[in-house]
Amino acid sequence: MPASVSAPPVTLGIDRLLSADRRLIEGRRVGVVCNPASINAEFRHTADLIFEDPGTTLAAIFGPQHGFRADLQDNMIETPHSSDERRRVPVYSLYSEVREPSCQMLQGIDVFVVDLQDVGTRVYTFIYTMANTMRAAARARIPVIVCDRPNPVNGLDLEGHLLDPAYSSFVGQFPIPLRHGLTIGELARLFNKEFAIDADLHVIPMEGWTRGMFYDRTALPWVMPSPNIPTLDSAIVYPGAVLFEGTMFSEGRGTTRPFELIGAPWIDGDRYAGAMNARDLPGVTFRPVFFEPTFQKHAKTTCGGCQPHVTDRHAFKPVRTAIEMLEEFRRQEPSKFAWRQPPYEYEHDKMPIDILYGSAQLRTAIEDGTAQALIASAVRDEERFHVTRQPFLLY
């Protein structure tokens, strides 16, 4: 059972910043990169904690994809700049005509505080909003403080091939695996040194978090990191299920279970779930479903497919599971199987599935019938990244 909420075993980086490490912001004008999930164990928001702190000045708020208020649910919808009337500061969107702070936005800022909840997957734009903020700050010689938060799907497990730099994009800037097994603070350290951002970076570690923890073992409150990751269940399947964004199958956007309901109008859910269960994949059972998305792909149309129910999250392999699901979808209806076409996330030429997977390997393997070999070959990249990440681990 999760630990008692009355005594959280994990102290977040933001709380440590405002206590033991407050010298880093005291007397400074602070720009905060945050969204609704940027809260502490008492449900107090980071922007409020800094705004109400007598020794610091909240100078500006910067919001990632979906906006500072996370009010734009659909994918790839830009957020306009605005202002926060209560805190009397500008709110700049880093998912708009710019994806890193401009010179104008940097005026009047002495230090950045980044406090975002990552979900443990390479394909998550928040970590590149952080990287872009670090780049802009490095050019302007502004320090960056990253307040660490848990990797909700644990910090032990790695899965997937490394991204090929030729396929870098806003959903994958660096050669890391799909499931990276790092906290956002550890990612900041890796990006800064291994990939030469060279910002004046300070990572404020958590206390009490251990690498084997899933989020529900932290006793911290769960707030949706982004609108389509409503639950920890969503985050657990996301490292693989996000690949369905690169297909013409619904990944469940427009339902109450995004990334858990997968299907299309031409799929028989009973037949498909039966075939997936016959594959005997570790830690998961497939339930037949029929669902109607309210928006996005196949909106207002009944789709057949399945919901993967994770029965053993330690054994479950989300990337392998998604690849085998793709293989089975193509086997059942090869004439209707189709990849999504560009544009996708500011890329107008590369295939969406290629920038999601980080190379053309997955698309080629599904088309050539070599998916099992692809799955097996990922082990080399996983072992390589296990070594690469070691110097940047905090826990």
N, C-alpha and C positions, 0 to 999 in steps of 0.2 A: 504494500500500500504506500502511496505517497506520504512524505513526512507531513507533520502538522503544519497548517498554514500559520498558526500562531507563533511558530519558532522556525523561521526559514533557515535552512542550513547554508544557503548561498547568499553572500553579500555581493551586490553588483558593483561594477566599476564606478558608476555615477555616485553611489553613496560613499565610496572610498575617496573619490575625487573631492567631494565636499567636506571630507573630514581630514584624513591623514595627508592628502595630497593637494589641499586647497591652495597652497602657495603657487601652484601652476596657473591659477586663474584670478587670484586675489588682486584687485586693483586693475583688472584687464577688461577690455570690451570684447565680449565673447560672441562669436557666431556659432550657432548650434545646428547640427544636421540631425534631424529627428523626425518622428512621426507618432501616431497614437500609441504604438507599442513601446515607446520610450518612457516607461514608467518604472518606479521602484516597487519594492515589496509592499509599501503602504499606498500604492496606486497614485503616487505623486509624480507628475510629469516632469521630465528633465528641464523643459523650457521654464516651467514654474519654479523649480528648485533654483535655477540660476537667476531668474528674474527677481525672486524674493530674497536672494542672498545679499546681505548688506555690503559685502566687500567686492561685489562684481557688478558688471553692467551687461545685460542682455542687449546686444547690438543688432542682431538679425537672426532670423530663422531660415533654414534651408530645408526644403522637402524633397524626398526621393520620388521614384515612380509611384503613381496613385495619389501623390500630393501629401503635404504636411498633415492634412486631416484625413487622408486615405479615403476621400469621399468619391473618387472616381474608380468604380469597380472594374470596368472592362479593361482589357489589355491594350497597350500601345495607344492610350489616350493621353495627350500632353496636358499638363497642368499649367494654368496661367499663374503669373506672379500676383501677389496680393499683399495685404497688410493684416496684422493682428491688432485689432482695436484695443483689446483688453491689456495686452502687454506693450502696446504702442511701439511696435517694431515692424519693419518690412518682412515679408515672407517671400523668399525667392524660390522658384521652382528649378530644380536640377533635372527635370524631365520635361523640357520645353524646347525653345529654340537653342538653348545651351544645355549641356549636360555636365559642365563644370563651372565653378564660380568665375564670373568675369571680373576684369579689373575694377569695374564700377562697383560690383557687389562686395569686393574686398575692402573698399574704403571704410575706414572707421572700425576695422576689426583687428584686434591684437592677437587673438588666439582662436582656433577652431576647436569645438568639442563635437565629436561624432559619437552618437549614441543610438545605434540602429540594431534591431534584432534580425540577424541572419537566420537562414534555415538549413545551412549545411550543404548547399548545392552550388556548383559552379554557375549554373544558369539562374542567377538571382541578381537583379540589377543593383540592389542596394550596395553590394560590396564593390561595384565599379563606380557608383556615386562616391563612395568613400575614397577609392583610388584616385578618382578625378579631383576630388577636393584636396587630397594630399599633393597632387601634381601642381594645382594652382597655388596652393599655399607654399610649396617649395620654391616656386618662381618668385613669389612675393616675400619670401623669408618670414612667413607667419608660422608659428608652431601649430601642430595638430595633436590633439589629445583624443585618443580612442578609448571610450569606456567599455570595458569588455562585458559580454553577455554570453550565456550558455549556447553551445551548439545544441539545438533541441533534439537532434537525432544521434547524439553522443559524439565523442571526440576520438573514438578508437577506429571505427570502421571506414575504410576507403573502398571506392569501387569506380571502375570505369577507366577508359583510356585518357591520357593527357591530351589537352587541346593542342592541335597543330597551329602554330602562330599564323599560318597562312589563312586560317579561318577565324581569326580574332574578330570580336564584335562587342557591342554593348552588353551582350549576354555571355561573354566569355573573352576576357582580355588576356589571360595568362595561362601557361601550360600547367594546369592542375586538373585532377580527375573530377568527374561529375559529382561524386560524393567525396568531399575533401577531408573531413574529419578534423577541422580546425574551428576555433572560435573566431569571431570577427576581429578580435585583438591580435590573435596569432596570424590571421590573414594579413592584417595591416603590417605586421613585422616582416612577413614573407614578401609581400609586394614591395615594401620599402627597400629591402636589401637585395633580395634575390633578383628582382626585376627593376632595380635601380631607379626608383622614384626619388629617393634621397631627401625626403622631407625631414624636418625637425620633429620627429615623432615621439610621443610619449603614450604608452599603452598602460592603462590603469587596470590591473588584473582583478578578478573576482577573488573572494575568499570562500572556501567551502565547496567549490565545484571540482568534481573529479571526472576524468575522461570517459568513464563508463556510464555517466548519467544521461538518461533521456530527460526531457524537460519536466515531466511529471514527477521526477524524483527530487527536483529542486525546491519544491513548495512555493515557488514564485508564481504570481498570477499569470495566466496565459491571456494575452491580448493578441488578436490577429496581427501577425507581422505585416501582412498585406491582405487585401480583401478576399483573395482567392486561396489563402491558406488559413481557413477558419479554425482548424483544430490541429492538435498534434498528429492525429491520424493522417491528415492531409500532408503534413511535413514529412512523415515517414515514407510515404509512397512517392513524394515529389521528385527525388533525384532521378527516377526512371520515368514516371508518368509525364513529366514535363516534355519528354520527347514527342508526345502526341500532338503538341502544338505544331510540329513540323509535318503533320499529316492532314488528311481530310476527315479524320475521325474526330468526334467530339471528345475533348479531354474533361468534359463535365463543367466547363464554364457556363454560367447561366443556370446552374442547379445549386442546390444546397450542399453538394459534395464534389466541388471541383477537384480534379486529379484523382478522384476515387471512382467516379462513374465514367467508363470509357466505352464508346460504341459509335454506331452509325445506323442510318435508316435501313441499310441493306443487310444487317447482321441479325441472325437469329440468336438471341441471348442464351437460350437453353442449350443449343448446340455448341455455341462458342464456349460457354463456361464449362461444359462437360469436357471439351477438348483440352482446355487449359488445366483442369483438375487432373486429367490423365497424364499430364506432363510431370506431375508430382514434384513441383518446385518447393524449395525449402521455405517454411515459415509462412505459407500463404494458402488460403482457400478462395476459390472464385465462385461468387454467387451470381446467377443470371439476373440481369436487370433489363428493364425497359424504362426509358426516361425521355423527357421532353425539355430541352434547354429553352430558357426564356430569351436568351440572346446568344450572340456569337454563332459558331458553326451549327447548322441544322436547327436554327431557332424555330420553335413552334412545330417541330416535326418529331415524331416518336423514333427514338433510336434504340436498337437492341445492342446488348453488350454484356459487360460484367462489372462487378465491384470486387476488387481484390481485398479480402479481409485478412489482415496480418495477424496470424495466430502465434507467431514467435518472432518478435521484432529483432532478436539477436541473430537468428538464423536467416531472416528475410534478406534477399538481395534485390533491391528495387531496380537497379539498372538491368541486371539479367532478366528480371521478371518482365520489364517493359519490352526488351528485345524479343523475348519469346512470345509475348503478346502480339507484337508486330508481325513476327514470323507466322503465327497462327492466323491472324487477320488476312494476310496475303494468301495463305494456303487455302482458306475457306472461300474467298471471293477475289481471285487474282485479277479479274477483269475490272473490278470496281476499286481496287486498292490504288490510292493516289497520294503523292506527296503534295504538301502545300507549296504554292509558288510564291516567289518574292513579290513585293517587298515584305520585310519582316524586321522589326526592331532596328530601323535606320539602315538596313542593308538592302540594296536594290538589285544586286546581281547574284549573290550566293544563295543557294537553296536553304530555306529555313532549317530543314533537318540537319544540314551540314554544319551550320553555325551552332545549332543546339548540341549536336554530338561532339563538335569540335574538329570534325574532319568529314570526308566523304565515305569513311569506312562503313558506317552503319547502313547508309543508303545502298552502297554497293553490295554489302553482305546480304541484305534482305532481297535485293533483286537477283543476286547470283545463287541464293540458297546456301550461303556459307555462314549463317548467323551463329551456329554453334562454335565454329572456329574463331569467330570474332570475340565471343564471350571468353573463350579460353585464353586468347592472346592478351587480354587486358591485364592479366596477372603481372606481366613484365613492367607495365607502366605503374601499376599499384605499388610494386616493390621499389621502383625507382623513386616515386614520390614519397614513400615512407622514409627514405633516407634524406631527401631534399628538405622535408619539413622539420626534421629533428632539431636543428638549431633554433627554431622559432617557437617551439612549444613552451608554454608558460605553466603547464599543470602536468 
